[in-house]
Amino acid sequence: MSLRPLIAPWFHGPAGHEKIWLGCAILWCFVMSLMMPYWHFRGKQNSTGEAYTVKPVDFLARTEKFVAANRVGTYTNPGNNPLMGDLPLVEPPAGGDAYLIGRMWQWYPALRLRLGETYRLHLSALDLQHGFSLQPLNMNFHVLPGYDHVLTITPTSKGEFTIVCNEFCGIGHSGMSGKIFVE
């Protein structure tokens, strides 16, 4: 409500430079709307779309079975983060399935993959929503409890890659990390 009544005509249509800027904004909206399908199908930024419902306890059991069958060592926690202890280092068979759990406040287990081999990476959370962000590649996925997200990946460069959680998951969120080694 105004202190004074509005004086007619109170609305004036855009004129001059306003018309140019509005036209640019509308044109940009059309361009971005056309680019979205392109990025989806040709941008190679989306997962395979495989996701299955799973009980968290069942996913934990599958992961523990995977760790027991493929463990090759231990990844010692650098920096001695008290929220993240030592992790089993696991190497899945080439072309096989690998399992990774997001839970307060770690990614479990650490993975060792081979360059150029294709793997099916199963991701799930046991407790809260977590964000799977593989650095420095900038791969980002939401990981939800009750869902098994399957990513088909083929490592293309050797190195040590850090997994960080990019969804706030509580007091230990800032220290939540994991590792993938590619050899």
N, C-alpha and C positions, 0 to 999 in steps of 0.2 A: 504494500500500500504506500502510495506516495504522499508526501506532505502537501504537495500542491497537485491539483488536477493536471493531467497531461493536456498539452495544447495540440489540437489537430492541425495538420497531420504529423503525428509523432514518429511514424516510421518512414524512412527514406530508403529506397532500393539502392543496391550497390552501384557505384559509378566509378569511372576512370580505372585507376590501378586496382581497386577492389574487385572489379569484374575479371581482370587478368589473373589475380591471385586465386580467386574462386575457381576459375576455369582450369588453372594449373593443378589445384588440389583435386578437382573432380577427375581430370585426366589421369593423374597419378593413381587415384583409387581404381580406375579401370585397368591400368597397366598392372598394378599389384594383384588385382583379382584374376587377371589372365595368367600371371606368373605362378600363382599358387598351384594349379594342376601340373604345370611344368616342373616345379621343384619337387612335387610329390612323386611323380612318375619317373623323371629323368635326373633328379638331383642326387640320387644315391644317398640321401640323408635319412631315410626311413628304415625302420626295422622290417623284417620279413612279414611281420603281422601275425606271427604265431604266438598265441597266448592261451594258456589252459588254466582252468580253475584247479586248485590243489589245496589240500589242507596243509597248513604250515608244518605240522608234525610229520606228515608224509614227505614233504620236501626235505626236511631236516634228515629224515631217515635215508632218503636217496643220496643226499649229499655226503652223509657219513659213510655210506657204502662206497661211493665214488672215491672218497679220500682214502679209505682203507685199501682199496684195490690199486690205487695209482700214486700213492705217496712216494716221493723220492728224496725227501729231506725236510728241513725245518727252516722257515724264514724267521730270523731273529729280528725282533722289534727294534729298529733304530730309534734313537732319541728316547728310549724307555718311556713311552707313553703309558701311564698306569692303566688306562682304559683298554689298551690293546696289548695282549700278551703275544708270545711267539705263536706263529701260525704254521700249520703243515704246508709244505711246498708240494704241489701236486702237478703231475704231468699227464694229461689225458692222451690216449692214443690218437694218432693222426686220423682225422675224419670222424672222430668220436664225439661223445658228449662231455661237456665240462659243466660243473655246477658251482654256483657262487651265491652265497647268502649274504644279505644285508641284515644286520641286527645291531642292537645297541652295543657298542659303538664301534663296529668293525665290519670289514668285508672278509668273509671266511670261505674258503682257504686262499692262500696265495697260489697263483697258477704259473706254470712254465709251459709256454707254447713254442712250436717250431715255425720258423719263417716259411711262408708259402703254403702251409697246410691249412685245410679248412676244418673248423670246429663248430659244433652247435653249443653255444653258451646259454645255459639255463640260469635265469636270474629270478630270485624271489626274496621276499622279506619275511621275517618271522614275527615282527612286532608292530612296526610303524611303517609309514611311507618313507622310503629313502630315495635318493637320487643317485644314479650310477653315472658318474662323470669320469671318463677316461682321459687323463692328461698326459701329454700335451696335445692329444688328438682332438680334444673337444667333442667327444661323443657323449651325448646326454640322453638318459632314459629314466622314466619314473619306474620305480620298483615297488610293487604293492604286495602286502600280505594276501595270501589266498590266490595268487596268480603266478603261474610259471611262464615267464616271458622268455622266448627262445630267439636268440640272435645268431645268425649264421655269419661267422667272422673268418677272415683269412688275413693273418698278420702280414704286412708288407714291408715292415722295417724292424730291425733288431733293436733291442734296448730294454730299459726298465721303465714301465709305465705305472703311474700312480692312479688309483681309483679313489676318488673323493665323493663324499655325500654332498649333494647340492640342494637337499631339502632339509630344512631344520627339523631335527629329530630329538631334541632334548639337550640337556646340559653338556653332554660329551660330543655333540655334533662337530665341533671345531677340530676334534682329533680323529674323527672317523675316516679311516683310509684303508686301502688294501693295495696289493701289488699284482701285476702281471709282468712276467719276464718273457721276452721273445728271443730265442737263440737260433 
